[in-house]
Amino acid sequence: MKKTTKTAPKKSAKAKAAPKSAAKTKPAKEAKPKKLSALNAAAKVLADAKEPMACKELIEAMEKKGLWTSPGGKTPSATLYSAILREINAKGKEARFKKTDRGHFAINA
């Protein structure tokens, strides 16, 4: 018995060029309001509160006001605490926050 194999039909040498008139244009996107970071939201809450707050209280106030919500982290208050301390250490007197008591921060006026 003789085995035969199928041969694929030959493709034409001329390929069709894409029309140049169909330029790719993206539709204009609607400007979405940018979400605040946890630090920016905390600064806003502290400015409104005008009294020192603990990070846990800040997180709860930020969620109530709809300024910021945790993306699913287990300890958002610890993350905020660390970020505030980082800003205080990096910027010194220029920082937006000041530490008033252990675990409590106020807005640096």
C-alpha positions as CSV (number, residue, x, y, z in Angstrom):
1,M,0.0,0.0,0.0
2,K,1.1,3.4,-0.8
3,K,0.5,6.3,1.6
4,T,-0.3,9.6,0.2
5,T,-0.2,12.9,2.1
6,K,-2.4,15.9,1.4
7,T,-0.7,19.0,0.3
8,A,-1.9,22.4,1.5
9,P,-3.2,24.7,-1.2
10,K,-0.7,27.4,-2.1
11,K,-1.4,30.9,-0.8
12,S,-1.6,33.7,-3.3
13,A,1.6,35.8,-3.4
14,K,-0.3,39.1,-3.2
15,A,-1.5,39.9,0.3
16,K,-4.2,42.5,0.7
17,A,-2.9,45.7,2.3
18,A,-4.9,47.3,5.1
19,P,-6.6,50.5,4.0
20,K,-4.7,53.5,5.3
21,S,-7.9,55.6,5.8
22,A,-8.9,53.5,8.8
23,A,-6.6,55.1,11.3
24,K,-6.8,53.9,14.8
25,T,-8.4,56.6,17.0
26,K,-9.3,56.1,20.6
27,P,-12.5,57.7,21.9
28,A,-12.0,60.4,24.5
29,K,-12.3,58.9,28.0
30,E,-14.4,60.6,30.6
31,A,-12.3,62.2,33.4
32,K,-12.8,60.1,36.5
33,P,-12.2,61.7,39.8
34,K,-8.9,60.4,41.2
35,K,-9.0,58.4,44.3
36,L,-7.3,59.8,47.4
37,S,-4.4,57.9,48.9
38,A,-4.6,56.8,52.5
39,L,-2.2,59.6,53.5
40,N,-4.2,62.3,51.7
41,A,-7.5,61.0,53.1
42,A,-6.0,60.9,56.6
43,A,-4.8,64.5,56.2
44,K,-8.3,65.6,55.1
45,V,-9.9,63.8,58.1
46,L,-7.5,65.3,60.6
47,A,-8.0,68.8,59.2
48,D,-11.8,68.4,59.6
49,A,-11.5,66.8,63.1
50,K,-9.1,69.4,64.5
51,E,-8.1,67.0,67.3
52,P,-5.5,64.2,67.5
53,M,-6.8,60.8,66.3
54,A,-5.4,57.2,66.4
55,C,-4.9,55.4,63.1
56,K,-7.8,53.0,63.7
57,E,-10.1,56.0,64.2
58,L,-8.7,57.6,61.1
59,I,-9.4,54.5,59.0
60,E,-13.0,54.3,60.3
61,A,-13.6,58.0,59.6
62,M,-12.1,57.8,56.1
63,E,-14.4,54.8,55.3
64,K,-17.5,56.6,56.7
65,K,-16.8,59.8,54.6
66,G,-16.1,57.7,51.5
67,L,-12.6,59.1,51.1
68,W,-10.7,55.9,51.2
69,T,-11.4,52.2,51.7
70,S,-8.9,49.4,52.3
71,P,-8.2,47.3,49.2
72,G,-8.4,44.2,51.4
73,G,-5.4,44.4,53.6
74,K,-5.5,42.9,57.0
75,T,-4.0,45.8,59.0
76,P,-4.8,49.1,57.2
77,S,-4.3,51.0,60.4
78,A,-0.7,49.7,60.8
79,T,0.0,50.6,57.2
80,L,-1.3,54.1,57.7
81,Y,0.7,54.5,61.0
82,S,3.9,53.5,59.2
83,A,3.2,55.8,56.3
84,I,2.5,58.8,58.6
85,L,5.8,58.1,60.5
86,R,7.7,57.8,57.2
87,E,6.4,61.2,56.1
88,I,7.2,62.8,59.5
89,N,10.8,61.4,59.4
90,A,11.3,62.3,55.7
91,K,9.9,65.8,55.7
92,G,10.4,66.9,59.3
93,K,8.8,70.2,60.0
94,E,7.3,70.3,56.5
95,A,5.2,67.1,57.1
96,R,1.4,67.3,57.1
97,F,1.2,65.4,60.4
98,K,2.6,65.7,63.9
99,K,2.7,63.0,66.5
100,T,1.0,64.2,69.7
101,D,0.9,61.1,71.8
102,R,1.7,57.4,71.4
103,G,-0.3,56.3,68.4
104,H,-2.1,59.6,68.0
105,F,-1.5,62.2,65.2
106,A,-2.8,65.7,64.5
107,I,-2.6,67.9,61.4
108,N,0.6,70.0,61.4
109,A,-0.7,73.6,61.1
